[in-house]
Amino acid sequence: MELGLFTLSDLITDPKTCIQMNAHDRIDETFKAATLADQVGLDVFGVGEHHRLPQSTPQRRPRVVS
């Protein structure tokens, strides 16, 4: 079994400040998460994409999947 993380790196809006993250900061955050995943020994860090218009993308909430 492998354990890992997967992200679409959507440009989400911060729920506390209501400010949308810019692309540069989101890419930087994604690289930091990948680096941390490697440091803690996760087997996989996946980055995907979707093909929807930005205005149709629902807000993502963190979820635990078992």
Short mmCIF file of the C-alpha atoms (twelve columns), coordinates in Angstrom:
data_MODEL
# 
_entry.id   MODEL 
# 
loop_
_atom_site.group_PDB 
_atom_site.id 
_atom_site.type_symbol 
_atom_site.label_atom_id 
_atom_site.label_alt_id 
_atom_site.label_comp_id 
_atom_site.label_asym_id 
_atom_site.label_seq_id 
_atom_site.Cartn_x 
_atom_site.Cartn_y 
_atom_site.Cartn_z 
_atom_site.pdbx_PDB_model_num 
ATOM 1  C CA . MET A 1  0.000   0.000  0.000   1 
ATOM 2  C CA . GLU A 2  1.138   3.536  -0.758  1 
ATOM 3  C CA . LEU A 3  0.176   6.638  1.159   1 
ATOM 4  C CA . GLY A 4  0.161   10.069 -0.424  1 
ATOM 5  C CA . LEU A 5  -1.506  13.362 -1.206  1 
ATOM 6  C CA . PHE A 6  -3.239  14.683 -4.308  1 
ATOM 7  C CA . THR A 7  -4.041  18.291 -5.206  1 
ATOM 8  C CA . LEU A 8  -5.637  20.195 -8.055  1 
ATOM 9  C CA . SER A 9  -3.955  23.396 -6.807  1 
ATOM 10 C CA . ASP A 10 -7.126  25.428 -7.332  1 
ATOM 11 C CA . LEU A 11 -6.940  29.161 -6.763  1 
ATOM 12 C CA . ILE A 12 -9.064  29.107 -3.643  1 
ATOM 13 C CA . THR A 13 -10.420 31.985 -1.593  1 
ATOM 14 C CA . ASP A 14 -9.195  32.233 1.986   1 
ATOM 15 C CA . PRO A 15 -12.309 31.769 4.159   1 
ATOM 16 C CA . LYS A 16 -11.002 34.179 6.826   1 
ATOM 17 C CA . THR A 17 -9.893  37.075 4.598   1 
ATOM 18 C CA . CYS A 18 -12.123 36.433 1.536   1 
ATOM 19 C CA . ILE A 19 -9.079  37.112 -0.658  1 
ATOM 20 C CA . GLN A 20 -8.400  34.773 -3.585  1 
ATOM 21 C CA . MET A 21 -4.911  33.281 -3.651  1 
ATOM 22 C CA . ASN A 22 -2.844  34.307 -6.681  1 
ATOM 23 C CA . ALA A 23 -1.229  31.733 -8.981  1 
ATOM 24 C CA . HIS A 24 2.342   32.441 -7.822  1 
ATOM 25 C CA . ASP A 25 1.477   31.891 -4.159  1 
ATOM 26 C CA . ARG A 26 -0.525  28.735 -4.966  1 
ATOM 27 C CA . ILE A 27 2.367   27.216 -6.919  1 
ATOM 28 C CA . ASP A 28 4.736   28.098 -4.064  1 
ATOM 29 C CA . GLU A 29 2.346   26.494 -1.552  1 
ATOM 30 C CA . THR A 30 2.099   23.362 -3.709  1 
ATOM 31 C CA . PHE A 31 5.905   23.015 -3.843  1 
ATOM 32 C CA . LYS A 32 6.126   23.465 -0.071  1 
ATOM 33 C CA . ALA A 33 3.493   20.756 0.445   1 
ATOM 34 C CA . ALA A 34 5.342   18.397 -1.919  1 
ATOM 35 C CA . THR A 35 8.608   19.023 -0.072  1 
ATOM 36 C CA . LEU A 36 6.961   18.336 3.285   1 
ATOM 37 C CA . ALA A 37 5.325   15.178 1.920   1 
ATOM 38 C CA . ASP A 38 8.756   13.943 0.842   1 
ATOM 39 C CA . GLN A 39 10.320  14.832 4.209   1 
ATOM 40 C CA . VAL A 40 7.705   12.881 6.173   1 
ATOM 41 C CA . GLY A 41 8.069   9.858  3.908   1 
ATOM 42 C CA . LEU A 42 4.859   9.827  1.881   1 
ATOM 43 C CA . ASP A 43 5.029   7.610  -1.177  1 
ATOM 44 C CA . VAL A 44 3.080   9.814  -3.583  1 
ATOM 45 C CA . PHE A 45 2.389   13.501 -4.173  1 
ATOM 46 C CA . GLY A 46 0.062   13.933 -7.132  1 
ATOM 47 C CA . VAL A 47 -0.885  17.100 -8.969  1 
ATOM 48 C CA . GLY A 48 -3.829  17.004 -11.337 1 
ATOM 49 C CA . GLU A 49 -5.840  19.412 -13.397 1 
ATOM 50 C CA . HIS A 50 -9.459  20.031 -14.175 1 
ATOM 51 C CA . HIS A 51 -11.083 21.520 -17.243 1 
ATOM 52 C CA . ARG A 52 -13.730 23.792 -15.789 1 
ATOM 53 C CA . LEU A 53 -14.071 27.531 -15.958 1 
ATOM 54 C CA . PRO A 54 -12.743 29.230 -12.795 1 
ATOM 55 C CA . GLN A 55 -16.150 30.691 -11.942 1 
ATOM 56 C CA . SER A 56 -17.710 27.210 -11.954 1 
ATOM 57 C CA . THR A 57 -15.186 25.684 -9.540  1 
ATOM 58 C CA . PRO A 58 -16.764 25.042 -6.132  1 
ATOM 59 C CA . GLN A 59 -14.856 25.957 -2.995  1 
ATOM 60 C CA . ARG A 60 -12.811 23.016 -1.816  1 
ATOM 61 C CA . ARG A 61 -12.996 21.990 1.804   1 
ATOM 62 C CA . PRO A 62 -10.338 19.736 3.325   1 
ATOM 63 C CA . ARG A 63 -11.521 16.136 3.590   1 
ATOM 64 C CA . VAL A 64 -10.155 13.040 5.198   1 
ATOM 65 C CA . VAL A 65 -10.522 9.970  2.989   1 
ATOM 66 C CA . SER A 66 -10.016 6.530  4.413   1 
# 
